[in-house]
């Protein structure tokens, strides 16, 4: 009997201790991590609004801290709904102003990096080197201790180069939107082409989900078979200006939600559950063989619609004398095996016969239609520091600062080649 009493009180004490730990975790997540039941179910930061063209879009003038658990400064959305520090002013346009519109999803938007660290911002800086040069004529005098420079009588002077006043000013506008795909890019192309004179449009394709995200997007075509609206069946801008899933339900307890997430990852690692079979499978089907159990039988239809969207963009650009470039962005695990440790399980196993399949599919289409396309996969694989190109946060595939820098450099070299 005495043993049972001791066991009973031990269980009671353990339960009380577990309860205190649970309450403490809840308090910590809400107070020190800034989490709430709303931000768990919502995606992103409050910079969005409902939109008739694309279901949701950026809210002009919105600013917010870049969330996703990454310690980076503010996001600023300009007057045209673009992630740029400067507003667009039509009055500033002249014959020497060249506008580049950069379209894409969260990679282009720059999830996790500062405003001036996106490849759009870096590209603009590279296209606009400083004007003029500082020069001075030092007075060299010989003394007992050797040559000395006296600059007091000859202050630095500013000297313009011969071509400074005639060269073009390049404006690069970041139209990246989280969760967008090819149909959304096309509608943005038409929208901004009516607002600003576009010299070049760069369309960035993230191969891992730009194709499969079409499963949740309904295309509305007009009588001439032109795309005029995209209805997102799952994601929308909520009253707080955040993106939210229609299937998500806010958890009643953050601590319980946190424990469930960690337990699920543990089950993946122990191979008790298989994330490839969860619904909806968003990323991996584009890499898998047709006989793989997780391959999506609807994938050929998504591919057909995706390539149709690329053709829409090409036809529109040709009709309006706009240079069009497609940049094909890879998944991190395609670039370096080291990135596999970020995910609960190794998706690219022996059953995934062709991890390069989406790039091959897109580049073959580009060659057949004579589209200007850049495949970043071989370029990134050839980088000695390729292990630094992407974030190493768990399950986050986005570019780190070196990935943005490399992408900006590749686009710059392509633009230079066009001018030669």
C-alpha positions as CSV (number, residue, x, y, z in Angstrom):
1,X,0.0,0.0,0.0
2,X,2.8,2.4,0.9
3,X,4.4,1.8,-2.5
4,X,1.2,2.6,-4.3
5,X,0.9,5.9,-2.3
6,X,4.4,6.9,-3.2
7,X,3.8,6.0,-6.9
8,X,0.5,8.0,-6.8
9,X,2.1,11.1,-5.4
10,X,5.0,10.8,-7.8
11,X,2.6,10.8,-10.7
12,X,0.7,13.8,-9.3
13,X,3.9,15.7,-8.8
14,X,5.0,14.8,-12.3
15,X,1.7,15.9,-13.8
16,X,1.9,19.2,-11.9
17,X,5.4,19.8,-13.1
18,X,4.4,18.9,-16.7
19,X,1.5,21.4,-16.4
20,X,3.8,24.1,-15.2
21,X,6.1,23.4,-18.1
22,X,3.2,23.5,-20.6
23,X,2.0,26.8,-19.2
24,X,5.5,28.2,-19.2
25,X,6.0,27.2,-22.9
26,X,2.6,28.8,-23.8
27,X,3.7,32.0,-22.0
28,X,7.1,32.0,-23.6
29,X,5.7,31.6,-27.2
30,X,3.2,34.3,-26.7
31,X,5.3,36.8,-24.8
32,X,8.9,36.4,-25.9
33,X,8.5,34.9,-29.4
34,X,5.5,37.1,-30.3
35,X,3.5,34.2,-31.6
36,X,-0.3,34.1,-31.5
37,X,-3.0,31.7,-32.6
38,X,-3.6,34.1,-35.5
39,X,0.0,34.2,-36.8
40,X,0.3,30.4,-36.6
41,X,-2.6,30.0,-39.0
42,X,-1.8,33.0,-41.2
43,X,1.2,33.2,-43.5
44,X,3.6,36.0,-43.9
45,X,3.3,39.6,-42.8
46,X,0.5,42.2,-43.0
47,X,1.3,43.8,-46.3
48,X,-1.6,42.3,-48.4
49,X,-5.1,43.3,-49.6
50,X,-7.8,41.6,-51.7
51,X,-7.3,42.0,-55.4
52,X,-9.7,41.5,-58.3
53,X,-7.0,40.3,-60.7
54,X,-4.9,37.9,-58.5
55,X,-7.1,37.3,-55.5
56,X,-4.6,39.1,-53.3
57,X,-1.8,41.6,-53.9
58,X,0.5,44.0,-52.0
59,X,-1.1,46.9,-50.2
60,X,0.6,50.1,-51.5
61,X,2.4,52.0,-48.8
62,X,2.4,49.1,-46.4
63,X,5.4,48.5,-44.2
64,X,6.0,45.6,-41.8
65,X,8.8,43.6,-40.2
66,X,9.8,40.7,-42.3
67,X,8.6,37.7,-40.4
68,X,9.1,34.0,-40.9
69,X,11.3,34.0,-37.8
70,X,14.2,35.8,-39.5
71,X,15.8,38.8,-37.9
72,X,15.8,41.3,-40.8
73,X,14.6,44.9,-41.1
74,X,11.4,46.3,-42.6
75,X,9.6,45.6,-45.8
76,X,8.3,48.6,-47.6
77,X,5.7,48.4,-50.4
78,X,5.7,51.4,-52.7
79,X,2.8,53.3,-54.4
80,X,2.5,50.6,-57.1
81,X,2.5,47.6,-54.8
82,X,6.1,46.8,-55.5
83,X,8.8,46.0,-52.9
84,X,10.9,49.1,-53.6
85,X,12.0,52.0,-51.4
86,X,11.2,54.5,-54.0
87,X,7.7,55.3,-55.4
88,X,7.2,55.2,-59.1
89,X,6.8,58.7,-60.7
90,X,5.8,58.9,-64.4
91,X,7.0,62.5,-64.4
92,X,10.6,61.2,-63.9
93,X,10.6,59.2,-67.1
94,X,12.8,60.3,-70.0
95,X,14.6,58.8,-73.0
96,X,17.5,57.8,-70.8
97,X,15.3,55.9,-68.2
98,X,15.1,52.2,-68.6
99,X,12.5,50.2,-66.5
100,X,13.1,46.5,-65.7
101,X,10.1,44.7,-64.1
102,X,11.1,41.6,-62.1
103,X,8.3,39.1,-61.6
104,X,8.3,36.0,-59.4
105,X,7.2,34.5,-56.2
106,X,8.7,34.7,-52.7
107,X,12.2,34.1,-54.1
108,X,11.9,37.3,-56.1
109,X,10.1,39.1,-53.3
110,X,13.1,38.3,-51.1
111,X,11.7,36.3,-48.1
112,X,14.2,36.6,-45.3
113,X,16.5,39.3,-46.6
114,X,16.5,43.0,-46.3
115,X,15.0,45.4,-48.8
116,X,18.4,46.2,-50.4
117,X,19.6,42.6,-50.4
118,X,17.0,41.2,-52.9
119,X,18.5,40.5,-56.3
120,X,16.2,43.2,-57.8
121,X,17.8,45.8,-55.6
122,X,21.3,44.5,-56.2
123,X,20.7,44.4,-60.0
124,X,19.7,48.1,-59.9
125,X,22.9,49.0,-58.1
126,X,25.0,47.1,-60.5
127,X,23.3,48.8,-63.5
128,X,23.9,52.3,-62.1
129,X,27.5,52.7,-61.0
130,X,28.4,56.0,-59.3
131,X,28.5,59.0,-61.5
132,X,31.9,60.9,-61.8
133,X,35.0,60.4,-59.8
134,X,36.9,62.1,-56.9
135,X,40.3,63.4,-57.8
136,X,43.0,65.4,-56.1
137,X,46.6,66.6,-56.8
138,X,48.7,65.9,-53.7
139,X,51.6,68.2,-52.9
140,X,54.5,65.8,-52.4
141,X,57.3,67.2,-50.2
142,X,60.6,65.6,-49.2
143,X,61.6,65.8,-45.6
144,X,63.9,64.1,-43.2
145,X,61.5,61.2,-42.7
146,X,60.9,60.7,-46.4
147,X,58.1,61.7,-48.8
148,X,55.0,63.3,-47.2
149,X,51.6,64.2,-48.7
150,X,50.1,67.6,-48.0
151,X,46.4,67.6,-49.0
152,X,45.4,70.8,-47.2
153,X,45.8,73.1,-50.2
154,X,44.3,70.7,-52.7
155,X,40.9,69.5,-51.6
156,X,39.2,66.6,-53.4
157,X,37.3,67.6,-56.5
158,X,34.4,66.0,-58.4
159,X,35.0,65.2,-62.0
160,X,32.3,64.0,-64.5
161,X,33.2,61.3,-67.0
162,X,32.5,62.0,-70.6
163,X,29.5,59.6,-70.8
164,X,28.0,60.3,-67.3
165,X,25.3,62.7,-68.6
166,X,24.3,60.5,-71.5
167,X,24.1,57.1,-70.0
168,X,20.9,55.3,-69.2
169,X,19.4,55.3,-65.7
170,X,18.1,51.8,-64.9
171,X,15.1,51.4,-62.6
172,X,14.5,47.8,-61.4
173,X,11.0,47.2,-59.9
174,X,10.5,44.2,-57.6
175,X,7.1,42.7,-58.4
176,X,7.7,39.5,-56.5
177,X,4.7,38.2,-54.6
178,X,4.6,35.3,-52.1
179,X,2.5,32.4,-53.5
180,X,2.2,33.7,-57.1
181,X,2.7,31.6,-60.2
182,X,2.9,32.0,-63.9
183,X,-0.7,33.2,-64.4
184,X,-0.2,35.8,-61.7
185,X,3.0,36.9,-63.4
186,X,1.3,37.4,-66.7
187,X,-1.5,39.5,-65.2
188,X,1.1,41.7,-63.4
189,X,3.0,42.1,-66.7
190,X,-0.1,43.4,-68.4
191,X,-0.9,45.6,-65.4
192,X,2.4,47.3,-65.1
193,X,3.0,47.6,-68.9
194,X,0.0,49.9,-68.9
195,X,1.5,52.1,-66.2
196,X,5.2,52.4,-67.1
197,X,7.2,52.0,-70.2
198,X,9.0,48.7,-69.8
199,X,12.3,48.0,-71.5
200,X,12.9,44.5,-70.0
201,X,10.8,42.0,-68.0
202,X,12.6,39.3,-66.0
203,X,10.4,36.4,-65.0
204,X,11.7,34.1,-62.2
205,X,10.4,30.5,-62.1
206,X,10.9,28.5,-58.9
207,X,10.8,24.9,-60.2
208,X,9.7,23.3,-57.0
209,X,6.2,24.7,-56.7
210,X,5.5,27.2,-59.5
211,X,4.0,24.4,-61.5
212,X,2.2,22.5,-58.7
213,X,0.7,25.7,-57.2
214,X,-1.5,25.8,-60.2
215,X,-3.6,23.1,-58.6
216,X,-5.2,25.7,-56.3
217,X,-5.5,28.5,-59.0
218,X,-8.5,28.8,-61.3
219,X,-7.8,30.7,-64.6
220,X,-10.5,32.9,-66.0
221,X,-10.2,33.4,-69.8
222,X,-12.0,35.9,-72.0
223,X,-13.7,35.3,-75.3
224,X,-10.3,35.6,-77.1
225,X,-8.8,32.9,-74.8
226,X,-6.7,35.4,-73.0
227,X,-6.1,35.2,-69.3
228,X,-7.9,38.0,-67.4
229,X,-8.2,36.8,-63.8
230,X,-6.7,34.2,-61.4
231,X,-8.8,32.9,-58.5
232,X,-6.8,31.4,-55.7
233,X,-9.0,28.7,-54.2
234,X,-6.9,28.3,-51.0
235,X,-5.0,31.5,-50.1
236,X,-6.5,34.9,-49.5
237,X,-5.7,38.2,-47.7
238,X,-7.4,38.3,-44.3
239,X,-8.7,41.3,-42.4
240,X,-5.3,41.8,-40.9
241,X,-3.6,42.0,-44.3
242,X,-1.9,38.6,-43.9
243,X,-2.2,35.6,-46.2
244,X,-4.3,32.9,-44.8
245,X,-5.2,29.4,-46.0
246,X,-8.9,28.6,-46.3
247,X,-8.3,25.2,-44.8
248,X,-6.3,26.4,-41.8
249,X,-7.9,26.6,-38.3
250,X,-6.2,28.6,-35.5
251,X,-4.9,26.3,-32.7
252,X,-6.4,26.9,-29.3
253,X,-3.0,26.4,-27.7
254,X,0.4,27.5,-29.1
255,X,2.2,25.1,-26.8
256,X,0.1,22.2,-28.0
257,X,0.6,23.2,-31.6
258,X,4.4,23.5,-31.0
259,X,4.5,20.0,-29.5
260,X,2.5,18.6,-32.4
261,X,4.8,20.0,-35.0
262,X,7.9,18.6,-33.2
263,X,6.3,15.2,-32.8
264,X,5.4,15.1,-36.5
265,X,9.0,15.9,-37.4
266,X,10.2,13.1,-35.1
267,X,7.8,10.7,-36.7
268,X,9.2,11.6,-40.1
269,X,12.7,11.0,-39.0
270,X,11.7,7.6,-37.5
271,X,9.9,6.9,-40.8
272,X,6.7,6.2,-39.0
273,X,5.0,8.8,-41.3
274,X,5.9,9.8,-44.8
275,X,5.5,13.5,-45.7
276,X,5.4,12.6,-49.4
277,X,1.9,11.2,-48.9
278,X,0.4,14.1,-47.1
279,X,-2.1,16.3,-48.8
280,X,-1.6,18.6,-50.6
281,X,1.8,17.5,-51.9
282,X,3.0,20.9,-53.2
283,X,6.7,20.6,-54.0
284,X,8.0,17.2,-54.8
285,X,5.9,15.7,-57.6
286,X,7.8,17.7,-60.3
287,X,10.9,15.8,-59.5
288,X,9.5,12.3,-59.3
289,X,9.2,9.5,-61.8
290,X,5.7,8.8,-63.1
291,X,5.6,5.4,-61.4
292,X,6.5,6.9,-58.0
293,X,3.6,6.6,-55.5
294,X,3.7,10.3,-54.6
295,X,3.7,11.4,-58.2
296,X,0.6,13.6,-58.9
297,X,-1.5,12.2,-61.9
298,X,-2.7,15.7,-62.5
299,X,0.8,17.0,-63.0
300,X,0.7,16.9,-66.9
301,X,-2.2,19.3,-66.8
302,X,-0.4,21.7,-64.6
303,X,2.6,21.6,-66.8
304,X,0.5,22.3,-69.9
305,X,-1.1,25.3,-68.2
306,X,2.3,26.5,-67.0
307,X,3.9,26.4,-70.4
308,X,0.8,28.1,-71.8
309,X,1.4,30.9,-69.3
310,X,5.0,31.3,-70.5
311,X,3.7,31.5,-74.1
312,X,1.1,34.2,-73.0
313,X,3.9,36.3,-71.6
314,X,6.1,35.8,-74.7
315,X,3.4,36.8,-77.1
316,X,2.5,39.9,-75.0
317,X,6.1,41.0,-74.8
318,X,6.6,40.6,-78.5
319,X,3.5,42.6,-79.3
320,X,4.6,45.4,-77.1
321,X,8.3,45.4,-77.9
322,X,9.4,44.3,-74.5
323,X,12.5,42.2,-73.9
324,X,11.6,39.1,-71.9
325,X,13.8,36.8,-69.9
326,X,12.9,33.7,-67.9
327,X,15.3,32.8,-65.1
328,X,14.8,29.2,-63.8
329,X,15.5,29.0,-60.1
330,X,16.4,25.6,-58.5
331,X,15.4,23.9,-55.3
332,X,18.2,24.0,-52.7
333,X,18.6,20.2,-52.6
334,X,19.2,20.1,-56.3
335,X,22.2,22.4,-55.9
336,X,24.0,20.6,-53.0
337,X,23.2,17.5,-51.0
338,X,24.1,19.3,-47.8
339,X,20.8,21.1,-47.9
340,X,18.9,17.8,-47.4
341,X,19.5,18.0,-43.6
342,X,17.0,20.9,-43.5
343,X,14.1,18.6,-44.2
344,X,12.5,15.9,-42.2
345,X,13.4,13.2,-44.7
346,X,15.4,12.8,-47.8
347,X,12.9,13.3,-50.6
348,X,15.4,12.7,-53.4
349,X,16.0,9.1,-52.8
350,X,16.4,6.2,-55.3
351,X,12.8,6.5,-56.4
352,X,13.4,10.1,-57.6
353,X,15.0,9.2,-60.9
354,X,15.5,12.7,-62.4
355,X,15.9,15.5,-59.9
356,X,16.7,17.9,-62.8
357,X,13.4,17.0,-64.6
358,X,11.7,20.5,-64.2
359,X,14.7,22.3,-65.5
360,X,14.9,20.0,-68.5
361,X,11.2,20.4,-69.3
362,X,11.3,24.2,-69.1
363,X,14.6,24.6,-71.0
364,X,13.4,22.3,-73.8
365,X,10.3,24.4,-74.1
366,X,12.4,27.6,-74.2
367,X,14.6,26.1,-77.0
368,X,11.6,25.0,-79.0
369,X,9.9,28.4,-78.8
370,X,13.2,30.4,-79.0
371,X,12.6,32.1,-75.6
372,X,15.4,33.8,-73.7
373,X,15.8,31.5,-70.6
374,X,18.6,31.2,-68.0
375,X,19.0,28.0,-66.1
376,X,20.5,28.8,-62.6
377,X,21.0,25.2,-61.6
378,X,24.3,24.5,-63.4
379,X,25.6,27.9,-62.4
380,X,24.8,27.4,-58.8
381,X,26.2,23.9,-58.8
382,X,29.5,25.2,-60.1
383,X,29.8,27.8,-57.3
384,X,32.6,26.8,-54.8
385,X,30.5,28.3,-52.0
386,X,27.2,26.7,-53.1
387,X,26.5,25.6,-49.5
388,X,25.9,29.3,-48.6
389,X,23.5,30.2,-51.4
390,X,20.3,29.2,-49.6
391,X,19.1,29.6,-46.0
392,X,19.9,26.8,-43.6
393,X,16.7,27.2,-41.6
394,X,14.6,24.1,-41.3
395,X,12.4,23.5,-44.4
396,X,13.2,27.0,-45.8
397,X,14.3,26.8,-49.4
398,X,14.8,30.5,-50.0
399,X,18.0,32.3,-51.1
400,X,20.4,33.6,-48.5
401,X,22.3,36.8,-49.4
402,X,24.9,35.0,-51.6
403,X,22.1,33.5,-53.6
404,X,20.6,36.9,-54.3
405,X,24.0,38.3,-55.2
406,X,24.8,35.5,-57.6
407,X,21.4,35.8,-59.3
408,X,21.8,39.5,-59.7
409,X,25.2,39.0,-61.3
410,X,23.9,36.4,-63.8
411,X,21.0,38.6,-64.8
412,X,23.4,41.6,-65.2
413,X,25.7,39.6,-67.5
414,X,22.7,38.5,-69.6
415,X,21.5,42.1,-70.0
416,X,25.1,43.2,-71.0
417,X,25.2,40.5,-73.6
418,X,21.9,41.8,-75.1
419,X,23.5,45.2,-75.6
420,X,26.6,43.9,-77.4
